[in-house]
Amino acid sequence: MKALYKSGPYAGFELVERPEPTTGVRDVKIKVHTTGLCGTDLHIQAWDAWAAETINAPLIAGHEFYGEVVEIGSDVRDVKLGDKVSGEGHVVCGMCRNCRAGRRHMCINTISVGVQRDGAFAEFVVIPESNVWVHKDPSITPELGAIFDPLGNAVHTALSFGLVGEDVLVTGAGPIGLMAVAVARHAGARKIAITDVSEPRLAMAAAMGADLAVNVATTRLKDAQLQLGMCEGFDIGLEMSGHPTALPEMIDNMNHGGRIAMLGLPSESIDINWGKVVTHMLTLKGIYGREMFETWYAMSAMLSSNPVLRAAVASVVTDVLPATEWEQAFEIARSGRGGKVVLGWSVFS
């Protein structure tokens, strides 16, 4: 099969022939139709410090995908041949304290598809049946199915706290931040502000339902509050950027008792005003991945019941390229000018 392969501990990928993955008794083999490009994949391609510490090359990367089931193991019970599916990329042990308590997204032994085991930048990928998400809704296109993983991040983050009637601040208008705006609007937020320094992405955020898109290169959040007619600070903060200045400014603009969900991974230490966190009684919650599988049920239900939300989330995909043009796709994703970039693998069919 064709695959984007990292053959060793250095920058880049190679589009080469690799053996098809074997299917274990509890596994499902999926013919990949589409894959989304994630920030993790950019780290792996660049072979930066995080990748060098985390990845064991050789490896096939890629963890956001949509495809069709073409082979099932002898002990697979519910997934059927021909099912259209996406996959939960966190493969858990099932035996640690959190797994046995039903908190599988907190498994201390998690192995990630496309990070610690071969992933979906290939014609075929194999994952355990327990990680397969079968799409029942025919309105889920291959492009939309390819971004269920990052949509799950947005849903998990946005729904960490009640949003009905609340004023929400999203920092970072990347694809996940954009989807979080649409989810917050669906969930009943009152006012939604989002920050970034990319004007194209801020324009996308306005189209997704943000009341105010703030370029923090020129405007401070205090001024944004005045533009929104807010008497007090934001009730809910969704930190999606990982930028070192985003969280401190968010804290400075939260209402007393405000709640912050943090998905963005900082690349350096962040100095925040812990006195304000204490005296303003703020709650900070870290988010990693999706709740397994409550988030998947939530996002499928929301997309099936709300065509407006479904169209907004689908619009986050701005570039679809054949897998043969993977280098251009990575350049587009790294530029930060648009939304989600998706690779199509049917070119090899």
N, C-alpha and C positions, 0 to 999 in steps of 0.2 A: 504494500500500500504506500501511497505518497504521504509524507509527514514532514512538518517543520521540526527539525531535529537539532538539538544542541549537543554536539558530540563531545564537548569537553568544557573545562572551566575557563571560557573566554567569551568575548562579546560576539553576538550574531546568532543566526540560525542558518540551517541548510535545508532546502526542499529536496528530500532524497527518498529513495525506496527503503522502507523498513518492514520487517515481518509483521503480519497482522497479530494483534494481541490474542492470547488464548482465553477461552471462556471457562471459568471454574464452575463448580456445581451450583453455586448460589449467585452466579454472575449473569450479566446481560451484556451482549455485544450490540453496539449501536452503530449504524452507518451514519456518519456525521453529514448533515446538510449545511449547517451554518455554525460559525463560532464568533463570539464577541471578543474584541481586544480589550484587555483590562490593564490597569496600571501595573499590576503584578507582572504581566507579560512584558511590559516595557522595561521593568527592572531586570527581568531574566535576560532579555535581549541585550541590554547594555552591560550586563554582568557587573553591576555596581556592588558596593560593600554589602548591602542586604542580600543580594543574590549569592554572592560568594560565601556568605555565612549560612545561607538557608538551603541552597540547591545542591543536590548531588548529581552532577552531570556524569554520564550522558542522560538525556531526558527529552521527552516530547512534552512541551508545555501546553497550555490552553485548558480552561476550566468552565468557560461559558459556552453552552452549545445547545443545539436542537438537532434531532435526528430521528431515525426509524430503527426499531428493534429488528435485528436480522438473525439473532441466535440467542437461545436461553439455555442456562444450565439445567441439569436434571432435577435439582431441588427448587427451582424457581416455581412459585405458585400462582402469582397474580399478574405479572407482566406478560403480555402476549406478543407473539410475532406480529409485526406490522404496526404496533403501537407507535404513535408519535410522542416523543419524550424530550424532556430536558433532564439535567442531573444536578443533585446536591453534591457539591464538590468536596465536602468534608466527610471523609470516611472515618467512622468512630469505632472504638474498641468494643462497646457494648457491655463492658464489665467493670469500669471504674465507678466510683461513687456517683458521679453526676449522670452517667449513662443509665445506671440501674435505678436512679431516681427519676428518670424521664427527662433529664436535662442534657440531651445528647449534644446540643450545640456548645456545651461547656466541657466536653470530653478532654481530659488531659493528655490523651494519646492520639489525638486527631492526626490523620495523614491526609494531605490535600492533593486532589487530582490536579495534575499539571504542575505540581510543585515538588512533592515527595514521591509521586508515582506518575507514570505516563498519562498524558491528558489527551485533549480533543483537537489539537492542531494536527489532525490526521484524518484519513478516510474512515477509520474505525476507532472506537474507544470502548473499553470494557470497564464497567463499574458494578458494584454489588446491587442486587435487586432492591435492597432497602434504600439505596440512594437514587433510584429512578423515580422521576415524576412524570406520570402519564397525563397528557393533555386531552381532556374530554371535550373542550370547547373548540369547534371547528374554526372559530374566528382567530385563533392563535396562529399567526403566520410563522414561517421559518425565521424571519428576522426578529419578530417579537419573542419567539421561543428561545432565541439565542441569548436574550438579555434577561431571562428570568432570574439568574443568579444575582446580578447587580440590582435588579428591581427588588429582590428580596432584601438586600442590604438597605435600600431606601425605605421599604415598608417596615422592616424591623426597627430602624432608627426612628422614623416618623411616628410610629404607633407605640413607642416606648412610654409615652405619657398621653393623657387625654388632650385632645386638640379642639374640642367643640367650644367655639366662642373665644378661643385664645389667640393672642398675638404671637406670631411665630417668626423667628429669625433663622435663616439658613445661611451658613457661611460656606461658600464654594459652589459655583455653578457648573461643575463637571456633570457628566451624565447622571450620577447618583443624586447629586444635589438637585438637578432639574426634575428627576422623577419624584424626589421627596416633596417638591413644591406641589406637584399634581396630586400626590397622596394626601398632603395636608389640606389642600382645597377640597378634595373628596370627603375627608373626614370632618369637615366643618370648622376649620380655622377661621378666625375673624379677619385679621390682617396678616399678610405674609410678605416679609422682606427677604431679599437674597443679595449676597455680596459676591463680587469677583472683580477682576481687572480686565477681563475679556469682554469687549462690547458685543461681539457676536453671541457669546453665551448668555450675556445679560438680556439680549433681545429674545433669545429662546426662552429664558426664564419668564419674561413678561407674557409670552404666548402660552406658557404652561399654567398661568394663573397667578403669578406673583403680583402683588399690588404695587411693589416698588422694587426695582432692580438697581442696586447701589454699586457704582464703581468706586471702590475704596482707595483707588489711586488719587481720587479727587474729592471725595465726599466722606465725611465721618458719620458713624451710626447715630450719634446724637442729633445731627441735622436730619437724618432719615426719619427719626421718631417724630420730629416736628412736622415733616412733610406728610406723615401718616395721621397726624392729629392725635398722637398718643400722649396721654397725661402721665403715664407711668412707664416702666420699662417693659421689655418683652417677657412674656410668660414662659415660652418654650424656646429653647435654642437647639438647633441641629447643626453640629459642627462637622462638616464634610470635607474640609480642605486639608487639614493637617498643617496649615501654614502657621508659623510661630506667633504671628500677631493676631490671628483670628480669635483664638480662645480668650486671651486677655481683654480684647475689645468687646467680645460678646459678654463676658462677665461684668464689665463696666456698664453695660446697657440692659442688664436683666432686672426685672422687678423683684422685690423681696419675695422669697419663696419660689423663685424661678427654677425651672428644671432644664438641664442640659444633657442631651444625648450626643456622645462623641464617637463618630465613625472614622474621621480622618486620622491617618497615622502620621504623627510628626516625624520629621527626619532629624530633629535636634531637640534638645531639652527646651521646655517652655517655662518661663518665669511668670507665674500668675499671682494675683493678690489674694492670698489665702485668708487674710483678714476679712475681705469682702465676702468671700465664700461663706465664712462662718457667721458674720454679723448679718448678712442678708439671707441666711438660711437657704443657700442654693444647694441643689442636688446635681451631682455630676455622675453620669452613667456611661461606662464604656460599652461599645457595641462591636461585635466581631461576627461577621457572617449573618446567618439567618437562624431563627428558632426552628428546630427540626421536630415536626414539620408544620408547626402552627403558622409560621409566616407564609409557607407555600399555599396552605389552604386560604389564608386571608387574601393574598394577592390574586389567586385564581378567581376567588369569589368576587373581588372588586372589579377585575377586568371583565368578567362575564356579565356583571350586573350594570355596568356603567360604560356605555360606548364612548362617552366624552373622555373619561379617564383612559380607556384603552387607546383611543386615538392620540391622546397627549403623550402617553408612554411610548407608543410606536414612533412618534415624531422625533424621539431622542436619537434614533438611528438615522444618521445623516449621510453615511457613506457605506455602500455595499460593493465590495470588490471580490473578484475571483481569487482563490487561494494562490494562484500563480503570481498574483501581483501583491504578495504579502509585504514586500519591502516598502512599496508606496503606501500600503495600508498602515504600516507602523509609523511612517513619517507623518501621515495625517493625524494619527492618534497622538503622537508626541507633540505636535504643533499646538494642541489645545485650542484650535480655532473653532471646532465644531462639536458635535455630539458623539454618539457611539459609532464606532467603526466595526463592521461585520465582514467576515470572510466567508465566501461561498465555496463549498467543496464539490458541488455537482459537476464542476469543470472536468473532474477525473472520471466521471461515470461513463 
